[in-house]
Amino acid sequence: MLRLGWFGLAEGAAGDHRGQLTLVGFNVNVVPIPEAALPATLSIVLVAVIEADMPAELTAAGKIQLSSHFSAPDETVMFAGQQSLDVPPLPWPEVPPRIQLVVAGQATFQRYGLYTARVRIDIPGHEPLLGERGLWVLAPPH
């Protein structure tokens, strides 16, 4: 069975010397921005982790289609993207695989409120995997 194991936000992402995903500002929930600093432009990274019970579930699919967008409180799309990816070779057939997908963009925050990141992952032969995560932009606490 395929599932979206995790979907969240980070301030940055890179691969380390082993090729492992490294996140900065991982699982951000609130971004405090002083009112005088609005509008403020920040980097936003959407991270999705696909998990499977068996490697064959992914390798048989061949392709992964990823659609994502990040929206303002009024649902205006601030950035969006689509990617088509080949399923990478899975080196350990006895281990349930995980594939990390990363989408980076910049968002200019005009006002306070709840911003929303959404992802849809389509894999042939499987139901779409859907994720949604909110990001609050608020004034710093006094």
Stockholm file with secondary structure:
# STOCKHOLM 1.0

chainA/1-142         MLRLGWFGLAEGAAGDHRGQLTLVGFNVNVVPIPEAALPATLSIVLVAVIEADMPAELTAAGKIQLSSHFSAPDETVMFAGQQSLDVPPLPWPEVPPRIQLVVAGQATFQRYGLYTARVRIDIPGHEPLLGERGLWVLAPPH
#=GR chainA/1-142 SS CEEEEEEEEESEEEECTTSCEEEESTTCCEEECCGGGCSEEEEEEEEEEEEESSHHHHHTTCEEEEEEEEECTTCCEEEEEEEEEECCCCSCTTSCCEEEEEEEEEEEECSSEEEEEEEEEECTTSCCEEEEEEEEEECCCC
#=GC SS_cons         CEEEEEEEEESEEEECTTSCEEEESTTCCEEECCGGGCSEEEEEEEEEEEEESSHHHHHTTCEEEEEEEEECTTCCEEEEEEEEEECCCCSCTTSCCEEEEEEEEEEEECSSEEEEEEEEEECTTSCCEEEEEEEEEECCCC
//
